[in-house]
Amino acid sequence: MRSFPRVLFDEAHCESWTVRREVAEAINPAHPDDNSYARAAGLLRHLGHTVAAHTAGALDAGALAEQDVLVIAHPSGERWERTTGQGSPVFGAAELDAIQEFVAGGGGLVVLAEEEQDKYGNNLGELLGRFGVEVVHGTVRDPKHAHRGVATWVLGERSTAAGPLAGVRSACFYRAGTLHADGADVLFTTSAAADPAGAPLAVAVRHGRGRVVVFADSDLFGDDSIEDYDHRRLWGNVITWAARVPEAVDGSEARDAAKAELFARLKAGVEELRPLQVKDGSVPEEGKERAKALVGEIAARVGEISGYFAHDAAYLQAVRDDLAQWAEQDLGVPDFLDSLDLFHPDTQREDGLEHVVVFPMYTQNGNPNRNLEAVWIRTIWPDWLARLEAGGYDNPMFVPIAFEDFTSGYDTHSAVLFPETVAVRRAPERFTWGGIFADREAARFRRVARAAVETLKLDLPPDADRLLASQQLAQDTFVLWDLVHDRTHSHGDLPFDPFMIKQRMPYWLYSLEELRCDLTAFGEAVKLEGQGVPHARYVQHAILFDRLFRFPITGERVRNYDGLGGQLLFAYLHRNDIVRWTDNRLTIDWERVADGVADLRGEVEKLYRDSIDRSKLAHWLAAHELVGSYVAPHPASVWAKGIAALPEEQKAKVDAVLADEFPLSMFYEALRRKLTDVVESTKGLRA
């Protein structure tokens, strides 16, 4: 399933516009900008979309089959316009049927009409009539609201700030007609002083499962006009809003049935063994007889399935040896160091490469006991990600993965596979890899964020809405986010060991470190977006939504450092009027989000930089003060009272931290009550 839309630009019906610059130059050598949508096509490609021209033949079901959006830009007879010269400006009856069926089935249609529409010899009226839209013959004039004082270059009045107009404040319609469409969402109208007054200039319509957008002018996205006003943003929004969201594909249908059956047998043996184990992974006396038989069966099952994983042959043989040794040692505390030393997914980062992982381990945010687990995973390593990692975002330990199947330890909220969790006699000299289940991250993000958006009545930009609708896009987005976040722990002005899990400190220090990495990832995503990395725009939305909507209301309120990071981000953006909660509705000033995130990042980085010259206690207090300046501490907080109120001994100082030092605000308390069931439903989630 693809992440980004495929856009088909019709050029086979005497259109006045082409996405091929060389064709525009041939049509109009003196001024090709008047016939070129090449820049508009380039913008879409920058956003990740695929753009192609339909240059000959009928627009039938075959031509539209693999497309997500169809663009028809001002077909005309040669008497009135310079055109592509291909075909007729009149669509055949079968073509009209095919286009209507395409939209009804989920496709998008964007039509650009013109002033004095009836004279051009096309039948756009017949096509648009099928969607309840009429192009009214005429030319709008508005001397009081005109571009460069030209009365027919009309400045439209925005009818909404939501959907296709998110981030769009103004647009100019050059020699436009008007539209009539009962029940449509009006995007722009003429002003009250125009002739005609208050008439629609652009509308959006839903038809079946698809969407249609119609403009009464085609010049505003041409090469000589797309840089005017907010036309670039409007064009990108409209195409993204109209585009089909491909349905998720059930990956289980593509699995090798024999391999799946072998894993099912392995899984069954592991599931029967797990209840016989206690917290440290050992098996008490009363269960040993059956457990030893099961361990033998599990080892045999590993041997059976290993033929499908030749690249892991040494590791899987070591698993069998570790299982045998565990049984020989009477099923005491398991030790799988030898097999762990031979498992190196970090050296095999190939997209689609699968592994079967068998270890006694606890699962982070899941099962705290070191039960035996069997996990069938698939590596996610697309070419675009490999190029980024090799081109400046080096992170050799990072292994993004997806579930194929798993045992009960992952029927939880856990979304990571870390070697640190495996039962071993001693830690390896160094850990060389860490796996993150991007499929589960993406799926739970989409579920919780969508519920939050609906609960809070938040209007989304089209790209953010598409992110929540597409599992593939969300999964790719999380892979990029994780790549940048993970490496940030070792970069920057750090007053301490970045791997703070080894240290005992107040939990708001963990909050700030995780938030710092996400704020940095957001900033890097802004840079990457400018460089043409299409997923980068979606990383910004994902960080914002996951931090604001899921983190604060997930988990217990006991030293919930991820939750506190989300609380701090919300409070900062709210304090600066970027996020607003008014009339029981959340609004976001999308154009200011990046600056707000950068400003908060600046405050956290200043804290870090200044603390290089501070004592540990001074740093802890300064960090508490920074968080507390936006998120109110608990009224009973000892730390909020300052150094004089704290005990002298360092351990006692840490013990004085309240379990919920920074409680949820009333906003988050209410949101948590409404979304608790949604968050809980993500337990064991499969994409």
Secondary structure, DSSP 4 states (H G I P E B T S, - for coil): --SS-EEEEE-SS-BS-BS-HHHHHHH-TT-GGGGB-HHHHHHHHHTT-EEEEE-SS---HHHHTT-SEEEEE-B--TTTS-----S-SSPPHHHHHHHHHHHHTT-EEEEE--TTGGGG---HHHHHHTTT-EEESS--B-GGGBGGG-TTEEEPEES-SSGGGTT----EEES--EEE-TT-EEEEE--TTSBSTT-EEEEEEEETTEEEEEES-SGGGSTTTTTSTTHHHHHHHHHHHHS--PPPP-GGGGS-HHHHHHHHHHHHHHHHHGGG--TTS---GGGHHHHHHHHHHHHHHHHHHGGG-GGGHHHHHHHHHHHHHHHHTTT-S---HHHHHH--GGG---TT-EEEEEEEE--TTS--S-EEEEEEEEE---HHHHHHHHTT---TTEEEEEEEEE-GGGSSS--EE-GGGB--SS--S----EEEEHHHHHHHHHHHHHHHHHHHT----HHHHHHHH-HHHHHHHHHHHHHHHHHHTTSS--SS-S-GGGS---HHHHHHHHHHHHHHHHHHHHHHHHTT-THHHHHHHHHHHIIIIIGGGSS-SSS-HHHHHHHHHHHHHHHTTSEEEETTEEEE-HHHHHHHHHHHHHHHHHHHHHHTTS-HHHHHHHHHHHHHTTSPPPTT-SGGG-GGGS-SSHHHHHHTS-TTSSPPPHHHHHHHHHHHHHHHTTTT---
